[in-house]
Structures are given as structure tokens and as C-alpha cells.
């Protein structure tokens, strides 16, 4: 089992890349799931970070980029996760354009 955490910047500056971002994530998930069982957690962040179980919840709003908040939410979720015994790999992928907004 792969426990995959995707931290996705959905701030205003990423709005120009939203189609490419969604397509790349869908391709990645398709490729990984062909090989192994994957448990995916989406964390989108702009001014705040939000846990989501769905890629379609990304809003690409006109807001800032609070990277620290994304990692705080990741830490909270990872600590609450009780699936450690069945996990063979834990992967964190961080997607951002590096811009403040």
C-alpha cells in the first residue's frame, strides 16, 4: 500500500496552471494505481490549508500561498492516521509555482 499525500498550491498564481495541474495529478494517480494500492490524501493550500478527499475541490482562488499551513495540516493528518501497519510506502508530493500569490 502507498500512502500518498498531495500538497497542492491552489492560490491565485496557480490559476493559470489549473488544467495542467489537474491533468498531471490524474496521470500520476493512474500510473501509481496500476502498480499498487494507493491511499490518496489531498491538501490544498492558499491562505489556509484544507484537507480534501477529492481533486475536484481545488478552487485556485485569488489568495496567498501559506506553505507552512499546508505542512501543519499534513502533520495533523499523518499523526491521526491509524493505517501504519498496512503501509509499505509513504510519499509526499508538493506542487507549487513558488509564487506568493
N, C-alpha and C positions, 0 to 999 in steps of 0.2 A: 504494500500500500504506500502511496505517495501522499503526504500531507502538504498541499501546495497553497501558499499564501501569496496572493497577488495584491501588491500595494500600488494603486493606480491614481496618478495625479489627474483630477478632473477639474482643475482650475481653469480660469478663462483663457490662459495662453495655450492650453491643450485643446481648446475647442476646434482649432484648425486641423487637428490630427485625430479627431474622434472616430472617423470612419476607418482610418488606418489602424488606430489603436484597437478598436473592437475586432477588426478582421485578424490582426496579428494574434490577439488573445485567443480567439476562436480556433485559429490554426494550431497554436501551441497546445491547447487543450485537446484537440482532436489527435494530434501526434502522440501526446503523452498517454491518453486514454487507450490508444491502440496497443500500447506496450504493457500498461499496468493499471491497477485500480487506483483512481485518483480522487482524493477528497479535497475540494477547492474552497477556499475562503477568499472573498473579495473584500478589500478595504479600499474605499475611495477617499481621497482627501483633497481639500482645498483649504478654506479657513478652518474647518473642522474635519475630523476623520470619521467615517461611517462604515460599519460592518454591513455587508450585504451578501446574500446568497445568490445574487443574480447580476450578471454582467449588464443587463439592460437598465439597471438602476443608475448607471453613470449619467450625470447631468451636465458635465462640462460647463459649470456656471462661471459667471464673471466674478471670481473671488481670488483670494491669495493662495499661497502654497505653504501649508503648515506641515512640513515633513516630520517634525518632532511628534506632532499629534498622531500621525499615521503609525509611527513606531510604538507609541504608547498603547494605542488600540490593539496592535499586533501582539504586544506583550500581554495585555489583559486576556485576549482570546487564547493565546498559546498556553498561558498558565491555567486557564479554566478547562482546557482540552483534556479529556479523560481517555483519549484513544491511544496513548503512548504504547501500550503493549502490542498493538497491531500495526504500528507504523514501521516501515522499513526505511523510509527516507522523509526528511522534512526539507522543503525547498521554499525559499522566499525570493520573489521576483519583484523588483522595484521599477516602476515605469513612470518616467517624468521627462519633461523637456528641460528641466533645470531652471526655468524662468520663475520669477517671483509671482507673476500673475498671468 
